Amino acid sequence: MPKKIHPECISDCFDLYLKYNGSNFPAIQKEMREKGWSTFTSQNIRKKVKGEYEGWEIDFGWKKALDERNARKGQVAMTSAEGLHYEVESVRKNLYEVILEKGIRDPDNKWLLWEHGKYVKKTAEILSSMDAARDNYANFVFFLKHLLSAATKISPEMARALCEAEDALLDWAEKKFVVEDVHHRDTETQR
């Protein structure tokens, strides 16, 4: 009967596999043992058996995830948060594809399902953080300042109307972003 591997061991190894770009297995083995996985060997990742490679790299689709990550390295994200979201979402999608390939009821998918759930949670957290960073009072004030500046160059009537409405706009923004943010934090605290 094959030995059961703890999901966190596989997760730690995958993180190191990405860190070392799918190579330097001795360094991965050293760090894994430093993390407390005393029986880990680099052969868990990849070994040649009868002329064929096998191991976690193949079983869990790590090579494909690494290849896709490296192919995207040249892409530029608007912000580091968007870049992080893209990376996490890519891994989540790759895990989902492997789960579907192996079959949802495959007993070996326990780790994959656990890891996929972890990445779903990370994706939701990042999206929530991005929304909070974008939709706030300071960003609204910043936008309004630039809108007023642009309006003076585009149309004196528009600039005048915006100046007259500035206090009302700021009151609206304070209610929208500051009051809602306090309510949201209070709700989160109660959970």
C-alpha positions as CSV (number, residue, x, y, z in Angstrom):
1,M,0.0,0.0,0.0
2,P,1.5,3.4,-1.0
3,K,2.5,5.6,1.9
4,K,0.2,8.6,2.5
5,I,1.9,12.0,2.2
6,H,0.7,14.9,4.3
7,P,-0.9,17.6,2.0
8,E,1.3,20.3,3.7
9,C,4.4,18.4,2.7
10,I,3.3,18.4,-0.9
11,S,2.3,22.1,-0.7
12,D,5.7,23.1,0.9
13,C,7.5,21.2,-1.8
14,F,5.5,22.8,-4.6
15,D,6.4,26.3,-3.3
16,L,10.1,25.3,-3.3
17,Y,9.8,23.8,-6.7
18,L,8.5,27.1,-8.0
19,K,11.1,29.0,-6.0
20,Y,13.9,27.0,-7.7
21,N,12.3,27.0,-11.1
22,G,11.8,23.3,-11.2
23,S,15.5,22.5,-10.6
24,N,18.1,22.4,-7.8
25,F,16.5,19.4,-6.2
26,P,19.3,19.2,-3.6
27,A,18.4,22.7,-2.3
28,I,14.7,21.7,-2.3
29,Q,15.5,18.5,-0.3
30,K,17.6,20.5,2.2
31,E,14.9,23.1,2.7
32,M,12.2,20.5,3.0
33,R,14.1,18.7,5.8
34,E,14.7,22.1,7.5
35,K,10.9,22.5,7.5
36,G,10.6,19.2,9.4
37,W,9.9,16.8,6.5
38,S,12.7,14.4,7.6
39,T,11.8,11.6,5.2
40,F,11.5,13.8,2.1
41,T,13.9,13.0,-0.8
42,S,14.2,14.8,-4.1
43,Q,13.0,11.6,-5.7
44,N,9.5,12.5,-4.5
45,I,9.6,15.2,-7.1
46,R,11.1,13.3,-10.0
47,K,12.7,9.9,-10.6
48,K,13.3,7.8,-13.6
49,V,11.7,4.4,-13.5
50,K,12.1,2.1,-16.5
51,G,13.1,5.0,-18.8
52,E,10.0,7.1,-17.7
53,Y,9.9,10.0,-15.3
54,E,7.4,9.8,-12.4
55,G,6.8,11.7,-9.2
56,W,5.0,14.8,-7.9
57,E,6.1,16.9,-10.8
58,I,4.1,14.7,-13.2
59,D,1.4,13.5,-10.8
60,F,0.3,17.1,-9.8
61,G,1.0,18.9,-13.1
62,W,3.8,21.0,-11.6
63,K,5.9,21.0,-14.8
64,K,2.9,22.5,-16.7
65,A,2.3,25.1,-14.0
66,L,6.0,26.1,-14.0
67,D,6.1,26.3,-17.8
68,E,3.0,28.6,-17.9
69,R,4.4,30.8,-15.1
70,N,7.6,31.2,-16.9
71,A,5.8,32.0,-20.2
72,R,4.0,34.8,-18.4
73,K,7.1,36.3,-16.8
74,G,7.3,39.0,-19.5
75,Q,3.7,40.1,-19.0
76,V,3.3,43.3,-17.0
77,A,0.4,43.7,-14.5
78,M,-1.0,47.1,-13.6
79,T,-0.3,46.6,-10.0
80,S,1.5,44.0,-7.9
81,A,-1.8,42.9,-6.4
82,E,-3.1,42.2,-9.9
83,G,0.1,40.3,-10.6
84,L,-0.4,38.3,-7.5
85,H,-4.0,37.6,-8.3
86,Y,-3.0,36.4,-11.8
87,E,-0.4,34.0,-10.4
88,V,-2.7,32.6,-7.7
89,E,-5.6,32.3,-10.2
90,S,-3.3,30.5,-12.7
91,V,-2.3,27.9,-10.1
92,R,-5.9,27.4,-9.1
93,K,-7.0,26.8,-12.7
94,N,-4.1,24.4,-13.2
95,L,-5.1,22.4,-10.1
96,Y,-8.7,22.3,-11.3
97,E,-7.6,20.9,-14.7
98,V,-5.5,18.2,-13.1
99,I,-8.5,17.3,-10.8
100,L,-10.7,16.9,-13.8
101,E,-8.1,14.9,-15.7
102,K,-7.8,12.4,-12.9
103,G,-11.5,12.3,-12.1
104,I,-13.1,14.1,-9.2
105,R,-13.6,10.8,-7.2
106,D,-10.0,9.6,-7.6
107,P,-8.7,9.0,-4.1
108,D,-5.3,10.5,-5.0
109,N,-7.1,13.8,-5.6
110,K,-7.5,14.5,-1.8
111,W,-4.4,16.7,-1.8
112,L,-5.4,18.4,-5.1
113,L,-8.8,19.2,-3.8
114,W,-7.3,20.6,-0.5
115,E,-4.8,22.6,-2.5
116,H,-7.5,23.9,-4.9
117,G,-9.6,25.0,-2.0
118,K,-6.6,26.9,-0.5
119,Y,-6.1,28.7,-3.8
120,V,-9.8,29.5,-4.1
121,K,-9.6,31.2,-0.7
122,K,-6.5,33.1,-1.6
123,T,-8.1,34.3,-4.8
124,A,-11.1,35.6,-2.9
125,E,-8.9,37.4,-0.3
126,I,-6.8,39.1,-3.1
127,L,-9.9,40.2,-4.9
128,S,-11.4,41.6,-1.7
129,S,-8.2,43.5,-1.0
130,M,-8.0,44.9,-4.5
131,D,-11.6,46.1,-4.2
132,A,-10.9,47.7,-0.8
133,A,-7.7,49.4,-2.2
134,R,-9.5,50.7,-5.2
135,D,-12.9,51.7,-3.8
136,N,-12.1,54.1,-1.0
137,Y,-12.4,57.7,0.0
138,A,-8.8,58.7,-0.7
139,N,-9.0,57.4,-4.3
140,F,-12.3,59.2,-4.8
141,V,-10.8,62.5,-3.6
142,F,-7.7,61.9,-5.9
143,F,-10.1,61.2,-8.9
144,L,-12.2,64.3,-8.1
145,K,-9.1,66.5,-8.0
146,H,-8.0,65.3,-11.4
147,L,-11.5,65.6,-12.8
148,L,-11.7,69.2,-11.7
149,S,-8.4,69.9,-13.2
150,A,-9.4,68.3,-16.5
151,A,-12.8,70.1,-16.5
152,T,-11.1,73.5,-16.4
153,K,-9.3,72.6,-19.7
154,I,-12.4,71.1,-21.3
155,S,-15.3,73.2,-20.4
156,P,-15.7,76.2,-18.0
157,E,-19.4,75.3,-17.5
158,M,-18.5,71.7,-16.4
159,A,-15.7,73.0,-14.1
160,R,-18.1,75.5,-12.6
161,A,-20.8,72.8,-12.0
162,L,-18.3,70.5,-10.5
163,C,-16.9,73.2,-8.2
164,E,-20.5,74.0,-7.1
165,A,-21.1,70.3,-6.4
166,E,-17.7,69.5,-4.8
167,D,-19.0,69.7,-1.2
168,A,-22.0,67.5,-2.0
169,L,-19.7,65.0,-3.9
170,L,-17.3,64.8,-0.9
171,D,-20.2,64.3,1.5
172,W,-21.5,61.5,-0.7
173,A,-18.1,59.9,-0.9
174,E,-17.6,60.1,2.8
175,K,-20.9,58.3,3.4
176,K,-20.2,55.8,0.6
177,F,-16.7,54.9,1.5
178,V,-16.0,55.8,5.1
179,V,-19.3,54.8,6.7
180,E,-19.5,51.6,4.6
181,D,-15.9,50.7,5.5
182,V,-16.5,51.2,9.2
183,H,-19.7,49.1,8.9
184,H,-17.8,46.4,6.9
185,R,-15.0,46.2,9.5
186,D,-17.5,46.0,12.4
187,T,-19.2,43.2,10.6
188,E,-15.9,41.4,10.0
189,T,-15.0,41.8,13.7
190,Q,-18.2,40.2,14.8
191,R,-17.6,37.1,12.8
